[in-house]
């Protein structure tokens, strides 16, 4: 698999998957779930760093 495609997949899939998972389990008529938002941001930051590292692997920095 191409490194750019794999990197993009790793960057975008985990936060989207967690958001979909939390929306499916969310109860009706509830407010904003701040815990889920914070976890999504943390997952996004970690997967973004890993994805960028994979995309730039082998390139001169």
Backbone as JSON Lines, residues from 0, in Angstrom:
{"i":0,"aa":"X","n":[0.84,-1.18,0.0],"ca":[0.0,0.0,0.0],"c":[0.89,1.24,0.0]}
{"i":1,"aa":"X","n":[0.47,2.22,-0.72],"ca":[1.23,3.47,-0.8],"c":[1.29,4.13,0.57]}
{"i":2,"aa":"X","n":[2.44,4.71,0.89],"ca":[2.62,5.32,2.22],"c":[1.68,6.5,2.44]}
{"i":3,"aa":"X","n":[1.4,7.27,1.4],"ca":[0.51,8.42,1.56],"c":[-0.92,7.96,1.84]}
{"i":4,"aa":"X","n":[-1.35,6.92,1.14],"ca":[-2.71,6.41,1.37],"c":[-2.81,5.81,2.77]}
{"i":5,"aa":"X","n":[-1.81,5.03,3.16],"ca":[-1.81,4.45,4.5],"c":[-1.76,5.54,5.57]}
{"i":6,"aa":"X","n":[-0.94,6.55,5.35],"ca":[-0.86,7.66,6.3],"c":[-2.18,8.39,6.44]}
{"i":7,"aa":"X","n":[-2.83,8.66,5.31],"ca":[-4.13,9.34,5.36],"c":[-5.17,8.48,6.07]}
{"i":8,"aa":"X","n":[-5.14,7.17,5.82],"ca":[-6.07,6.26,6.48],"c":[-5.86,6.29,8.0]}
{"i":9,"aa":"X","n":[-4.6,6.26,8.42],"ca":[-4.31,6.27,9.85],"c":[-4.66,7.62,10.47]}
{"i":10,"aa":"X","n":[-4.54,8.69,9.72],"ca":[-4.89,10.01,10.25],"c":[-6.4,10.15,10.44]}
{"i":11,"aa":"X","n":[-7.19,9.74,9.46],"ca":[-8.61,10.04,9.48],"c":[-9.51,8.95,10.04]}
{"i":12,"aa":"X","n":[-9.13,7.68,9.94],"ca":[-10.04,6.6,10.34],"c":[-10.31,6.53,11.84]}
{"i":13,"aa":"X","n":[-9.3,6.56,12.72],"ca":[-9.6,6.39,14.15],"c":[-10.54,7.45,14.74]}
{"i":14,"aa":"X","n":[-10.35,8.75,14.46],"ca":[-11.32,9.71,15.04],"c":[-12.72,9.54,14.48]}
{"i":15,"aa":"X","n":[-12.83,9.27,13.18],"ca":[-14.16,9.09,12.58],"c":[-14.83,7.85,13.13]}
{"i":16,"aa":"X","n":[-14.06,6.77,13.3],"ca":[-14.63,5.54,13.85],"c":[-15.1,5.75,15.29]}
{"i":17,"aa":"X","n":[-14.32,6.46,16.09],"ca":[-14.73,6.7,17.48],"c":[-15.95,7.61,17.53]}
{"i":18,"aa":"X","n":[-16.02,8.63,16.67],"ca":[-17.19,9.5,16.66],"c":[-18.44,8.72,16.27]}
{"i":19,"aa":"X","n":[-18.33,7.85,15.27],"ca":[-19.47,7.03,14.86],"c":[-19.88,6.09,15.99]}
{"i":20,"aa":"X","n":[-18.91,5.49,16.64],"ca":[-19.18,4.58,17.76],"c":[-19.9,5.31,18.9]}
{"i":21,"aa":"X","n":[-19.43,6.5,19.24],"ca":[-20.05,7.24,20.34],"c":[-21.44,7.76,19.96]}
{"i":22,"aa":"X","n":[-21.65,8.09,18.68],"ca":[-22.98,8.53,18.25],"c":[-23.99,7.39,18.28]}
{"i":23,"aa":"X","n":[-23.54,6.18,17.95],"ca":[-24.44,5.03,17.98],"c":[-24.86,4.72,19.42]}
{"i":24,"aa":"X","n":[-23.93,4.85,20.36],"ca":[-24.23,4.53,21.75],"c":[-24.85,5.69,22.53]}
{"i":25,"aa":"X","n":[-24.93,6.88,21.92],"ca":[-25.46,8.05,22.62],"c":[-26.96,7.88,22.85]}
{"i":26,"aa":"X","n":[-27.39,8.21,24.04],"ca":[-28.81,8.15,24.37],"c":[-29.52,9.37,23.79]}
{"i":27,"aa":"X","n":[-30.8,9.21,23.54],"ca":[-31.57,10.3,22.96],"c":[-31.75,11.43,23.98]}
{"i":28,"aa":"X","n":[-31.84,12.64,23.46],"ca":[-32.1,13.84,24.25],"c":[-31.08,14.07,25.35]}
{"i":29,"aa":"X","n":[-29.84,13.78,25.06],"ca":[-28.78,14.09,26.02],"c":[-27.98,15.26,25.48]}
{"i":30,"aa":"X","n":[-27.28,15.92,26.36],"ca":[-26.5,17.09,25.96],"c":[-25.2,16.68,25.29]}
{"i":31,"aa":"X","n":[-24.31,17.63,25.23],"ca":[-23.01,17.39,24.61],"c":[-22.18,16.51,25.53]}
{"i":32,"aa":"X","n":[-21.6,15.47,24.99],"ca":[-20.75,14.57,25.77],"c":[-19.31,15.06,25.64]}
{"i":33,"aa":"X","n":[-18.89,15.86,26.62],"ca":[-17.57,16.47,26.56],"c":[-16.45,15.44,26.67]}
{"i":34,"aa":"X","n":[-16.7,14.35,27.37],"ca":[-15.69,13.3,27.48],"c":[-15.4,12.71,26.12]}
{"i":35,"aa":"X","n":[-16.44,12.45,25.33],"ca":[-16.25,11.9,23.99],"c":[-15.51,12.89,23.1]}
{"i":36,"aa":"X","n":[-15.78,14.17,23.26],"ca":[-15.09,15.18,22.45],"c":[-13.61,15.22,22.79]}
{"i":37,"aa":"X","n":[-13.29,15.18,24.08],"ca":[-11.89,15.21,24.5],"c":[-11.16,13.95,24.02]}
{"i":38,"aa":"X","n":[-11.81,12.79,24.15],"ca":[-11.18,11.54,23.69],"c":[-10.98,11.58,22.18]}
{"i":39,"aa":"X","n":[-11.94,12.12,21.44],"ca":[-11.8,12.22,19.98],"c":[-10.63,13.12,19.61]}
{"i":40,"aa":"X","n":[-10.47,14.23,20.31],"ca":[-9.35,15.13,20.03],"c":[-8.02,14.45,20.33]}
{"i":41,"aa":"X","n":[-7.95,13.72,21.44],"ca":[-6.71,13.02,21.78],"c":[-6.39,11.95,20.75]}
{"i":42,"aa":"X","n":[-7.41,11.17,20.35],"ca":[-7.2,10.15,19.32],"c":[-6.76,10.8,18.02]}
{"i":43,"aa":"X","n":[-7.38,11.94,17.67],"ca":[-7.0,12.65,16.45],"c":[-5.57,13.14,16.47]}
{"i":44,"aa":"X","n":[-5.13,13.65,17.61],"ca":[-3.75,14.14,17.71],"c":[-2.75,12.99,17.59]}
{"i":45,"aa":"X","n":[-3.03,11.88,18.26],"ca":[-2.12,10.74,18.21],"c":[-2.09,10.13,16.82]}
{"i":46,"aa":"X","n":[-3.26,9.9,16.23],"ca":[-3.28,9.3,14.89],"c":[-2.72,10.26,13.85]}
{"i":47,"aa":"X","n":[-2.89,11.56,14.05],"ca":[-2.29,12.53,13.13],"c":[-0.78,12.49,13.16]}
{"i":48,"aa":"X","n":[-0.22,12.39,14.37],"ca":[1.24,12.32,14.49],"c":[1.79,11.03,13.88]}
{"i":49,"aa":"X","n":[1.11,9.92,14.13],"ca":[1.57,8.64,13.56],"c":[1.43,8.65,12.05]}
{"i":50,"aa":"X","n":[0.31,9.16,11.55],"ca":[0.09,9.21,10.1],"c":[1.09,10.1,9.39]}
{"i":51,"aa":"X","n":[1.41,11.25,9.98],"ca":[2.4,12.14,9.36],"c":[3.78,11.49,9.35]}
{"i":52,"aa":"X","n":[4.1,10.76,10.41],"ca":[5.39,10.08,10.46],"c":[5.47,8.99,9.39]}
{"i":53,"aa":"X","n":[4.38,8.27,9.17],"ca":[4.37,7.23,8.14],"c":[4.45,7.85,6.75]}
{"i":54,"aa":"X","n":[3.72,8.95,6.53],"ca":[3.74,9.6,5.22],"c":[5.11,10.15,4.87]}
{"i":55,"aa":"X","n":[5.83,10.66,5.87],"ca":[7.13,11.27,5.57],"c":[8.29,10.31,5.76]}
{"i":56,"aa":"X","n":[8.03,9.06,6.04],"ca":[9.1,8.1,6.26],"c":[9.88,7.91,4.96]}
{"i":57,"aa":"X","n":[11.16,8.04,5.05],"ca":[12.01,7.89,3.87],"c":[12.33,9.2,3.18]}
{"i":58,"aa":"X","n":[11.6,10.26,3.52],"ca":[11.87,11.55,2.9],"c":[12.86,12.32,3.76]}
{"i":59,"aa":"X","n":[13.62,13.18,3.14],"ca":[14.59,13.99,3.87],"c":[13.85,15.12,4.56]}
{"i":60,"aa":"X","n":[14.11,15.3,5.85],"ca":[13.43,16.36,6.59],"c":[14.2,17.64,6.53]}
